[in-house]
């Protein structure tokens, strides 16, 4: 298999024009990180007439924003009432409300700026992989229903028709959600930000961040930006010793494998409504199709560190369990993205110093959370109003033993996948 991100290969949105920062720039807001959070911040700032400058260490969408599954999910990873229990009723209800509406914000931006990113809004499916999974989905369905969310729980033959699989006893459809090509969406946000007047500098990793009077000086190897305010939006792709942002998450990974385009009746039976999906396994599997009809499977872990034979074995195992009607599948590309995890599955939004704000730890919900966070940051910087932030700014404690958390997760994922390949687990 070719090790390259499918979303980059098939993106209808091209890499936006940019240059490396090689001079001194002055602006109101300097945004460090050209992913969804940073670009959404820039778009919303520019819409309010506030000048911004984006520093990206690589190319736009080279990181997790362009390499994820492309699900536009509502809410956090945790069920809504669990969020209220963990955060308290007031903060939990605020997070549930804003993140529940976040898919609408994504699709509004796509429409407003004509972003060509294979956007579909038929919802997403959460799939029960066994009877224990059915119970988990029943609980989620009841909690979402009490919140007034447009969700439906399907069982039996209805699930077969929705998914094309007889191995799924139940499926929870969330009609607020949808799917995109995340690379194209991220590039489209960059195009929109630049068209509104934002300055974009790629291949410009930050080397230092220092106080400069009432503002900040952000340095790269060849230039510097003087700004009144700074947004740290690099999340799981934070690099260098100049920032403490990396202390507030531990890195996790998600790999995906994509087939050649599929056609025929067997292929047409798989997710015929166009929904993206993921299952209730301890180490989940994601399932979706793209506009060309490819089958795309994914799971937690570092695919680029696994032998090609193991990735093929895993993909064949999942495909033949869920969709045996396909027969043999030609797996063509694989890729891995990085995400920011937190032990409690709750994001961090904080202000390390006056005029400096940061976010991390989206726990795999970056398409919606990052888009919403950008709008929230823009309003906070422009108005001092945090009403669009899913949680109030806080001063969280650094995560202890981050490397051990990351190692434990990756080891567990690898063992689980080995068990699937050996047919010990499914």
C-alpha angles and dihedrals in degrees: 000000000000111000100224135114111262092209091059092047094051103033113133088200112078127220106280119244112264142142138218114267105254102153142042117284131187122203142147098248128022114200117201109206129039098218128109096289095049096042094046088051090052094048093051093044092050091048086058092048097254117137117235139181124203123208114196121184093209131006125311110278093011090121135052094306090068099033105052129105093268098236115151097208130179122233132000129305090266123073112262099252091047087055091054090049091051099042102027126259099279097045093039094052090049092052092046093050098048097040091043088059094041096097088061089055091052094050092044090056091047090054096041094053098031093239109187101215109132089262115189127173105193092120131252130271127227106201127209109222094191141356093283087056089052089058091049092051091047089056092048091047092052093047094047091046092053086054091053094246117157097246131144130195116214129192139179121356092002089063091050089055093046096048110019090236132110090195096075114084096189141008131196114214116202108194094193090071139070145157141266143174093261095203091054091046092052093047089048091054089051091051090050093048093050092046088055092053105268117144114234123197118182128189086032109122115188116246101179142013116196139168113258110188107293091344142045140267115213114194134198128179092270107025148002141231123218110204139165091221136022133203119203102210103153095102112167092005094059110138135182134036096267095092137052092208093103090062089070100062140024120227121254130176140219125196130198136196123201130198131215112274109288128213138171132070095297092055092043090058093063114094091334092179092061097244123149115227146192131188138232097249117134085245099032129223121215122211129190144136128228131221092273093053099255118154110232121194126182144173143176116284144059109299095178089065094052125086116257090241091057093050091050091047091051093046092048091049094053094041095049091047095051103024111023090154089078094066113199116002127207106228108202112171139020133186142168133221131193127231137184115248129190125197092239095042090239123124123240121233114177149151109228091184138354110294093012119101132174144180133196143154105057090164095219099317098100102131094064101023093049093048092050092043090056092055090046093050092049093054092045092051094043101039109010085243117137096184092114095050113097089222131020118258110271142171103247124190116249115260110258122227093009094169091053091051091051093046092048092051094047093046091050092048092050093049091049092051091047088053090052092051091048089049091241088118136024 
